[in-house]
Amino acid sequence: MVLKKKKDIQVAALIVGYQELETLRSFADAEGKNLASLLLRCVQLTDGLVQIHCIKQIVPLLEKIDGNQACDPMYQSCLDILGRIYFSVGPKNPLKKVLASSLNGLPESFFADAVRSFTCCLQEELKTSNLYSYRKVIDNLASCMENFNLGRTSVMNLFKDVLRFLQKVLVEIPEENRKFTGNHIAQTELMHDLLIAIRVSVMLVQKVQEISQGGLWKIPSSPVWQSMCGLLSIFSKFLRNDDLLQNIQSTSGLAVILLIKTMCDTTEMIPGLVNHLILHSVGSCTVPEWFMNSCGSLCVEDVPGPALLFLCQGALAMLNWKNGSMGQSGENLLLDIASVLFSLSLQLKESSLEMFLSRILVMWTDSALDSFESSSLSLKSRLNGNSDTVGKLLEYVYTHWEHPLDAVRYQTKTIFRNLLQIHQCTVERSDCVSDRFFLGLIESLLRLEWHVKGKYSCLSCLVDCVGIENVLAVNKTIPSQILEVMGDQSLAPYAGDLLETMFKNHKNHLKSQALCSSWIDQWHETWVSPLLLILREGSLEQTACVIDYYLPKLLKCSPESLSYMVNILQTSAYINTGSCSSRGSLGVLMACLRTARAHGHLQSVSHVTWSSLVSSAKIKQGLVHQHCQVRIDALGLLCESHRSTEIVSVEEMQLLQFFIQYNLNSQSPGMRQQICSLLQKLFSRIQESSQVLYKLEQSKSQQESVNDSTEKNPSETLQQYQNFMSSVCNSLFRALFPGSSHSTKFSALTILGSIAELFPDPEGKTQAVFQLSHEIDFARVETIMECFSSTFEEVKILAFNLLMKLPKTVVHIQDSLKLQALFRVAMELSTSTKPYDCVTASYLLRFLIGEEGLRSALTTFFNNSLGPSPCQRGGEEPVGFVERNTLMVIRHLLENLEREISQAESSLLQAAALFPMYGRVHCIIGAFQQLSLNNLMLVTEWRHVVAKLILTSYRLSAVVSPVVQSSSPEGLIPMDTDSEMASRLKMILNEIQPRDTNDYFSQVKMTKKHNSLGFEVLTADVPMITTSAEMKGKEGQSCDVTAQAVLVCCWRSMKEVALLLGMLCQLVPLQSVPEAPDGLVTVEQIKNIGDYFKQHLLQSRHRGAFELAYTGFVKLTQVLTRCPSECLQRLPEQWLRDVLEEIKSSNPSSKLCATRRSAGIPFYIQALLASEPKKGRMDLLKITMKELISLALPLGDSQSSVPQVHALNILRALFRDTRLGENIIPYVADGIQAAILGFTSPVWAVRNSSTLLFSSLITRIFGVKRGKDEHSKKNSK
């Protein structure tokens, strides 16, 4: 095996101050053997790893010191310095843990002095008054409490001061957090600091009994008691504060219960006080004064649901439910918690809270099981299968076992399993089989349809509980029924897991009951025979899912069943070989053998290989079978192996060459991907097994092989590998002939890319069995470059990536004329009217940028027209040729683009016909991708270029935006600005005015009855609009420009501008202040780009235009959310509030598009909401959904239906957005209500938008329709 390279560990070196250094120097001895010398040598090192070795020598050195010498001032000073070092090192630095681990072994004679030193250092830390230094102190406290005796003792010595400090932290951080509303980064940091402070407080409270003897600290005048009451009051407020993260509220719930448990005088008091909190029953009972003063706010009726939920969690986690220590009141509390949780399950709809609730219910079932160890008979009777509590738990399981959240579904299965165990504890073990509760569950579950996913996990739990024999006794055809439904891809994983549980349980049962080997026949009859029947006669979807989800598990459970299956299939393979639509027995045989080998059931170690089970003729037949999946399975049998170093045999290599000869031109995208993936596995196996062979060859061993029985020596096998790889490369390059199909080029280039990646030029002494560079000459480089001319972009990408993977010595072009010719071709293609030509130009320019000789070639080509090229300046670091080349190319493209925009401003038709400008912008975007924009040397030049690019993008957008913002862009041809076309221009300018403003719905449109439809009047005012216009080309020839050509030019230009601006925002470093040395984009430029996207998203009518503006806008919003500039962070929230206000205003003069499904408005709001941090409180989403739901619901006094139409269209987009995930689920019910009520509207636009919204919600609730064919399914994997 080839060992993976270990990741280098980076350890920051510790540093001490000048005074500490002088102290160590004064105590260091001449020989350098005392503790001061060791510490001095350690702190003078610059490598953290070496410092770790020095620190580990401290305790062994002190162990040699006589106890009488421990009073030496030198040791006290060294311990003081060690204390300061410990508290100055960061919590994630390995030095901190190494120091703590070493000092845990400190000799007893030094321990007291060390405690004194560490206590003094900690006392200084606790005096910190700077809020932004609190985190460092909290981290140090947490480190001291974590497996560090010296630190824990120091904390206990200052326990009162530590509690006061934590109290101060817990008060000040929330106050500071309120000052940063809208600044997500600062708020996130503060919330994380607060969470750590709460956790440290919990750790300290758990230690309070250790530092106080007896109950003296419980006296009201005691500082510890007062601090504990203060903490309890703070945590109670946190539980009611909805502005805090739910993790903070959850931890606060734990802390409240822990504090109550710690402060109670007796254990019997605890359940009663907790009951008062969760049931609000304090009014009629006498409770301690400290309880009411500290957490009385939680005993009122209006406690929020989340607070109650987290209190229940705290009670279940912090109280001891074992041993019956809380008595009868503890059992009553357990049942009360269950009733509270059941009521909360009906109230809480937020996804995160639903996850919390499911976890807490699991905790409740665990606590119930713990309490059964010493519970009373009354509790067992109240928790048996027929009880009300268990009935409600079952109801929860049934309603949540198909919940959209994976976590909830998983917890539901755990709840059901624990529920079965709870009932088992209430009945005798011998009665489990005949118990009515279990029999009722089995029968009720089996009566359900098999498309119910929750049925599978519950049946699996029942099988584990009562045994498969009792389930099969109810219905023996269960295995066949489950296999029948495995044709549904969404059900197959659940069915496979259930079958695995069943046949494993059945095997164990049969083996324990049988005295001979005849049990295997019964097992085969039950589980293998239905499998073979489905594989031979089932549909393609069934067989695919059974092979993927069932067969591997069956073979893993019973490897000996493979021979049984092969014998049956071999017999029928001669009769049923299959067809283009059926696998036949041959296909099933290939699939079974492939699965067996991939999972290690066919190994040469056990002398059971595929060649011993099936002939190579059969494999060959499978490799060219009419059914594509049979070919894939046969190839997988040859390529896949359980061991990555298994030797590839000569027979396998011959069969693989045979396969490549006939299968490169596969028309199925899914099959092409699988072929390339399997061959990549084979090449990886060749590469890794060759390393083993080289080691064998070097050791001159006469062994046949490691874990392989082969009669050939390693050198012969290595030569066969080399010949095979060379033959494969020759076949692949021959397939790249001019005119070869897209599928052939795709397969050949993908496979060559895998070879280039797996067999690079060796570094150092590494031996390589094959190098692709040895097979490449300039003719083959040109063959790869010719693939740039393909009309398919994926072929261009593969060809470019392959060239980039090859060594520079292979693809280096030294001929200056050749470089000039290629550059000229690229520039001509960048202005082609064929969109795929500009993509070719982009990849060709990206390739040329990587050539070192491009600069000198372009200098001659430009005839110095661009002025001096950027070069190395005196006293500065050398500039890489890639950066120089990129700057030159972008400058040239930009100058050409500016010239063409100037011409387009006077004649857009001429631009669309002769030099569409989008190609230039596309090439600029491609050129930028060659650079790491964070490590530029020519910063001044790049700032100028970027500023010019942004302004030029605005100019280009201004030229083409009238078309894409027109109310009917598909048929619009803007005319030239010369005088004879003035009347036509007037007509066009009138046409591009939006006709779908908000007054469209507010005014009644009456159709004229005279003059038919009034065409005479219209034609009298507006000249005739033709569908094409005649232009003069470069050579003077005439050419027709259609409306579609103009539209393509305009929307593609808008697309490229949007992508360029989005890329600049995402990749180019921000110049937050004018003095920033590396920034290229200013804050003002970012704001202007945001305004640009806002305008085009809210006003564009052409879907292609606003969809692509949305792509760039998403990149911008993601940058703004994570930007350190506070003014930029607040922009998304400000933009969102502005657009919601404009939608609500229903102003007839608004430019928001009310038709075309609100055009770009839903995209605009989607981008703003999707950029909000998912781990936060999602406040923007909550505000937006509340506003939109209220607007979407019909209101009788509304003067306009436009806001309702916008709201319905926006809601539809948000419910379809997968990035919002489970956060959108709580609003599904309101969305359904708004959609159904919208059907009753008299306005057609409202009814239409409501229908679309309802359709999206049905998809969100029930999932997408799975009606794809097999090829689409394979391609989607």
GIJO-V611100 format. One record per backbone hydrogen bond with DSSP energy under -1.0 kcal/mol. NH is the residue of the N-H (numbers start at 1). CO is the residue of the C=O. If there is no record, write none. Layout:
nh->[NH/NH]
co->[CO/CO]
This chain:
nh->[21/22/23/24/25/26/27/28/38/39/40/41/42/43/44/45/51/52/53/54/55/56/57/58/61/62/63/65/69/70/72/76/77/78/79/80/81/82/83/84/85/86/87/89/93/96/98/99/100/101/102/103/104/105/106/110/114/115/116/117/118/119/120/121/122/123/124/125/126/128/133/134/137/138/139/140/141/142/143/144/145/152/153/154/155/156/157/158/159/162/163/164/165/166/167/168/169/170/171/172/173/175/176/177/178/180/183/184/187/188/189/190/191/192/193/194/195/196/197/198/199/200/201/202/203/204/205/206/207/208/210/211/218/219/222/226/227/228/229/230/231/232/233/234/235/236/237/238/239/244/249/250/251/252/253/254/255/256/257/258/259/260/261/262/263/264/273/274/275/276/277/278/279/280/285/292/293/294/295/296/298/299/308/309/310/311/312/313/314/315/316/317/318/319/325/327/331/332/333/334/335/336/337/338/339/340/341/342/343/344/345/348/354/355/356/357/358/359/360/361/362/363/364/365/366/367/368/369/370/371/372/373/374/380/381/382/387/391/392/393/394/395/396/397/398/399/400/401/403/409/410/411/412/413/414/415/416/417/418/419/420/421/422/423/424/425/431/432/439/440/441/442/443/444/445/446/447/452/455/456/458/459/460/461/462/463/464/465/466/467/472/473/475/481/482/483/484/485/488/491/492/495/496/497/498/499/500/501/502/503/504/505/506/507/508/509/510/511/512/513/514/520/522/523/524/525/526/527/528/529/532/533/534/535/536/537/538/543/544/545/546/547/548/549/550/551/554/555/556/557/558/561/562/565/566/567/568/569/570/571/572/573/576/579/585/586/587/588/589/590/591/592/593/594/595/596/597/598/599/600/601/608/614/619/620/621/622/623/625/631/632/633/634/635/636/637/638/639/640/646/653/654/655/656/657/658/659/660/661/662/663/672/673/674/675/676/677/678/679/680/681/682/683/684/685/686/687/688/689/690/691/692/693/694/695/696/697/698/699/701/717/718/719/720/721/722/723/724/725/726/727/728/729/730/731/732/733/734/735/736/740/745/746/747/748/749/750/751/752/753/754/755/756/757/758/759/766/772/774/775/781/782/783/784/785/786/787/788/789/790/796/797/798/799/800/801/802/803/804/805/810/811/819/820/821/822/823/824/825/826/827/828/829/830/831/832/837/840/841/842/843/844/845/846/847/848/849/851/854/857/858/859/860/861/862/864/865/867/876/884/885/886/887/888/889/890/891/892/893/894/895/896/897/898/899/900/901/902/903/904/905/907/911/912/913/914/915/921/922/923/924/925/926/927/928/929/930/931/935/939/942/943/944/945/946/947/948/949/950/951/952/953/954/955/956/957/958/959/960/961/963/964/965/966/971/972/977/981/982/985/986/987/988/989/990/991/992/1000/1003/1014/1018/1019/1020/1021/1022/1029/1031/1033/1036/1039/1041/1043/1046/1047/1048/1049/1050/1051/1052/1053/1054/1055/1056/1057/1058/1059/1060/1061/1062/1063/1064/1065/1066/1067/1068/1071/1072/1076/1080/1081/1086/1087/1088/1089/1090/1091/1092/1093/1094/1095/1096/1097/1098/1099/1100/1101/1102/1106/1107/1108/1109/1110/1111/1112/1113/1114/1115/1116/1117/1118/1119/1120/1121/1122/1123/1129/1130/1134/1135/1136/1137/1138/1139/1140/1141/1142/1143/1144/1145/1150/1154/1159/1161/1164/1165/1166/1167/1168/1169/1170/1171/1172/1176/1182/1183/1184/1185/1186/1187/1188/1189/1190/1191/1192/1193/1198/1205/1206/1207/1208/1209/1210/1211/1212/1213/1214/1215/1216/1223/1224/1227/1228/1231/1232/1233/1234/1235/1236/1237/1238/1240/1241/1247/1248/1249/1250/1251/1252/1253/1254/1255/1256/1257/1258/1259/1260/1261/1262/1263/1267/1273/1274/1275/1276]
co->[17/18/19/20/21/22/23/24/34/35/36/37/38/39/40/42/47/48/49/50/51/52/54/55/57/58/59/62/66/67/69/72/73/74/75/76/77/78/79/80/81/82/83/85/90/93/94/95/96/97/98/99/100/102/103/107/110/111/112/113/114/115/116/117/118/119/120/121/122/125/130/131/133/134/135/136/137/138/139/140/141/148/149/150/151/152/153/154/156/158/159/160/161/162/163/164/165/166/167/168/169/171/172/173/174/177/180/182/183/184/185/186/187/188/189/190/191/192/193/194/195/196/197/198/199/200/201/202/204/205/207/207/215/216/219/222/223/224/225/226/227/228/229/230/231/232/233/234/235/241/245/246/247/248/249/250/251/252/253/254/255/256/257/258/259/260/269/270/271/272/273/274/275/276/282/288/289/290/291/292/295/296/304/305/306/307/308/309/310/311/312/313/314/315/322/324/327/328/329/330/331/332/333/334/335/336/337/338/339/340/341/344/350/351/352/353/354/355/356/357/358/359/360/361/362/363/364/365/366/367/368/370/371/376/377/378/384/387/388/389/390/391/392/393/394/395/396/397/400/405/406/407/408/409/410/411/412/413/414/415/416/417/418/419/420/421/428/429/435/436/437/438/439/440/441/442/443/449/452/453/454/455/456/457/458/459/460/461/462/463/468/469/471/477/478/479/480/481/485/488/488/491/492/493/494/495/496/497/498/499/500/501/502/503/504/505/506/507/508/509/510/517/518/519/520/521/522/523/524/524/528/529/530/531/532/533/534/539/540/541/542/543/544/545/546/546/550/551/552/553/554/558/559/561/562/563/564/565/566/567/568/569/572/582/576/576/583/584/585/586/587/588/589/590/591/592/593/594/595/597/596/603/610/615/616/617/618/619/622/627/628/629/630/631/632/633/634/635/636/643/649/650/651/652/653/654/655/656/657/659/659/668/669/670/671/672/673/674/675/676/677/678/679/680/681/682/683/684/685/686/687/688/689/690/691/692/693/694/695/696/713/714/715/716/717/718/719/720/721/722/723/724/725/726/727/728/729/730/731/733/737/741/742/743/744/745/746/747/748/749/750/751/752/753/754/755/763/759/771/772/777/778/779/780/781/782/784/785/786/787/792/793/794/795/796/797/798/799/800/801/807/807/815/816/817/818/819/820/821/822/823/824/825/826/828/829/834/836/837/838/839/840/841/842/843/844/845/848/851/853/854/855/856/857/858/859/862/864/873/880/881/882/883/884/885/886/887/888/889/890/891/892/893/894/895/896/897/898/899/900/901/903/907/908/909/910/911/917/918/919/920/921/922/923/924/925/927/928/932/937/938/939/940/941/942/943/944/945/946/947/948/949/950/951/952/953/954/955/956/957/960/960/961/963/968/969/906/978/979/981/982/983/984/985/986/987/988/997/999/1011/1014/1015/1016/1017/1018/1041/1039/1037/1033/1031/1029/1027/1042/1043/1044/1045/1046/1047/1048/1049/1050/1051/1052/1053/1054/1055/1056/1057/1058/1059/1060/1061/1062/1063/1064/1081/1070/1073/1069/1069/1082/1083/1084/1085/1086/1087/1088/1089/1090/1091/1092/1093/1094/1095/1096/964/964/1102/1103/1104/1105/1106/1107/1108/1109/1110/1111/1112/1113/1114/1115/1116/1117/1118/1120/1125/1126/1130/1131/1132/1133/1134/1135/1136/1137/1138/1139/1140/1141/1147/996/1156/1158/1160/1161/1162/1163/1164/1165/1166/1167/1169/1173/1178/1179/1180/1181/1182/1183/1184/1185/1186/1187/1188/1189/1195/1201/1202/1203/1204/1205/1206/1207/1208/1209/1210/1211/1212/1220/1221/1224/1225/1227/1228/1229/1230/1231/1232/1233/1234/1237/1238/1243/1244/1245/1246/1247/1248/1249/1250/1251/1252/1253/1254/1255/1256/1257/1258/1259/1265/1269/1270/1271/1272]
